[in-house]
């Protein structure tokens, strides 16, 4: 899968990060991160991509250890966060062998994984066990995960007579994707499955939808159409804490003492 993200890296910021859709979605996550992690906090980021979230946190005085499995993404993150309190380290979430620079900054105030980085995992119990000794009691996990039900995706693909794609997230074995010359599986865990996986180390304190009225990121070109009510959809997203039928769900876990 690293090859896939290596291939995406050069154009990722132009194709996604800089778009109004990404800014709206990321802005909601940032607003919550700013509440949870004041200056002086320390955050371990999983699947950091090009380092956009790490830069935001570091500019506000948060110490960040940003990790990813893609060398190309990490190189961009390193360049983007130069001269900021950010340490970049490689971490394959499937192998879970933390590098010394990751262990050196523990215990962390919290952990962040944004925009579906954890959807590469078939199960999350091993990840929870790995993170438990790295997070201080009372610390927060903010995990932005693609959920099992996406109203936009179901409606869009049914409209285009693609029922298999409409309900692909419900497949218990995940959905197959291709890119960068590799085939890989994307998994869509339920809230109940994540709650079980992270117990007893972490308690689920809150879950809220991200991208309920705004479309999935792969439909971003729609939002640039003159007829698309972008401001209205963004405003509705900010005001409705349910249902959990968004493209992503934001899970906030608390480290048990």
N, C-alpha and C positions, 0 to 999 in steps of 0.2 A: 504493500500500500504506500510505502514511502515514495516509490517512483511516481505514483499518481500525484501526490502533493508536491513533489519536486517539479513536475511538469506544470502544475498550476501556479507555482510561486511567482514567476516573473510578471504575470499579468493580474495577479489576484487583487492587488490594491486598486488598480484601475477598473477591473471588471466588477468588483464587489465593494470593497471598503469605502471607495469614494462616492458610491451611489447614494441618492437620497433615502432609498429603502434601508440600506445598511446603516446609515447614520441614524435613522429613526429607531431602528431596532437596537442598535448598540447603545444609543443614548439612554434608553430605558434601563438597560443593564448597568450602565455607568452610574446613573442616578442612584441605584440601589447599592452599588459597590461603594460609592462615596459615603453613604450612610453607615455601612458596615465596617469599613476600613479607613479610619482617620490617619492622618500623617503619623508616621512612626510605626505603623503596622507592618507586618511581613506577610506576603502572599506567595504561595506556590501556584504557578499557572500550568495547567495541563493542555497540550495541543494549542500552543500559543500562536501558531500561524506566523504572520509577518510582524507580530509584536505590537499591534495597535492597542490592545487592552493593557499590555505591560507598560507602554509609554504613557497612557492616560494615568494609570495608578502611580507610576514613578514620578510624574510631573507634580503630583499632589503629595509627595513625601512618603510614599509607600515603598518599602523594599520588596522587589519582585525577583523571584527565580522563575524564569520563563523556560518551559520545556516543550519539545516537540520531537517527533521521530524523523521529520524531514530535514536533511541538511540544508536544502535550499531555502526552506522557510526560516530556519534558524539563522542563516546568514543574513537574511533581510531583517529579521528581528534584532540581530546584533547591531546592524548598521543604524536602524531606526532608533535604538535606545542608547546609542553611544553617549557617554558623559552623564548618564542617568543611573540611579541606583538599581540597576538590573543585571542579573547574572543569567547567562544563557547556557542551557545544558540539554543534551540529547536524552530523551526518555521514551522508550517504546512501551506503551501502555499494555501491550500484550505480554511483554517479558517482565516488566515491573522490577527492574534492577537499578535502583536509584544511584546516580553517580555521586562521588564524594562531595561535590559542590552543592548538591541538593540536600544531603544529610547535614552538611556543615551549618546550614541556616535554620535548621529545625530547633525548637518547635515553631510552627507558623501560626499567625493569627487566623489564617484561613487558606482556602484553596479555591481557585477559579478554573472552570472549563467552559468556554463560550462556543456557541454555534455548532453543537453536535459532535465535538471531538470524541465524546464517550460513546457515540453510536457505532463505533468500530468494534466494541466489545460485546461478546455474546452474553457475558455475565459480569457482574460488578462486585461480587463478594470478595474476590482477591484484591481488587483495587481498594476497597474499604479497609481491608486488613493491612494493606501496605500504607495507607494514609494515616491510620489511627495513631501510630507512634510519632508521626510527623506534625500533628496538629495539637495545639495547646487545648486543654479543657475549656469548653465554652467557645472555641473557635468555630468559624462558619465555613461550610462548603457552599459555593454558589455554582451550580451545575446546570448549564443550558443545554437541554437534551431534546432531540427530535422525538416527539411523542407518537403514540400508536394511532391517534385520530387527528386528522387534519381536514377541517371542513373545506378549505380551499382546494386541497388536492383531490378529495373525493368528488366534489362538484365539478371541478375543471375536467377531470379525466372521464367522468360519466358523460358530460356534455360532448366530449370528443369521442364517445363510444369506445373508451378504453377501460373497461371494468377491472382488468387485472392490475393496471397501474393505479386505478382509483383506490383499490383496497390492498395494495402491496404491503402496507405497514402492518396489516393484521396477520401476515404469514409468520407463524411462530419460529420458523427457521431464518427469518430475515429476508431482505430483498437483495438480489445480485446487481452489482453495478460494475461498469468497466471504465477505465481511464488510465492514461499513462502506460498503456500496454499491459495492464494487469486487471484481473477480475477479482473483486472482493465483495464481501457481504456487509450490508448495513443493517443493524439491528435496531428495533424500536421498542424499548422497554416500557412497561406500564408503570404507573405510579406505585401500585402495590408491590411490583417486583423490585423496584428501586428501594422502597422502604424496607423490605425484607433483607435485601442485599447489604445495606449499610448498617443495619442493626447487628449487634448491640452497641457498636462503637459510636454511631451517629443517630440522632433523632431528627426526623423530618419535621421542621418547624413551619414551613410555608411552601406552597407551590402556586405559581401563577402563569397565565398564558402569555406568550410572546409571538405576535404575528397572527392574531385571530382574524382581524379585518384586513390587515395588510397581507398580501399574498406570500407564498413561499419564495425563497430567494431565487430559485430557478425561473420564476415568472416575473423577475424584476423588470424586463422590458415593458410589461403591461403598465407599470406604474408611471412610465414616461409618456403614456398616451394622454392627449389633451383632455379626453373625456373621463379619465380615471380620477375619482374623488380622493386624492391622496391625503389631503389635510383632514378630511372627515374621517377616513379610515384610521389614520394615526391618532386622532383625538379619541375615537371610540376604543382603540387598543389601550390607551392610557387610562381609560375610565372603567373598563370592565375587567374584574378579576376572575372571571369565569365565562363560559365553560372551558374545559381543558381540551379544546379542539383546535388549538393553534398549531402552526408549523413547529414551534418549539415550546417547551415548558421549562420554566425556571424553577429549579428545586433548591431550597435553602435548608441545609442540614446543620445541626449543632453537635459539636463533639461532646459526648457525655463525659462526665468527670470519672 
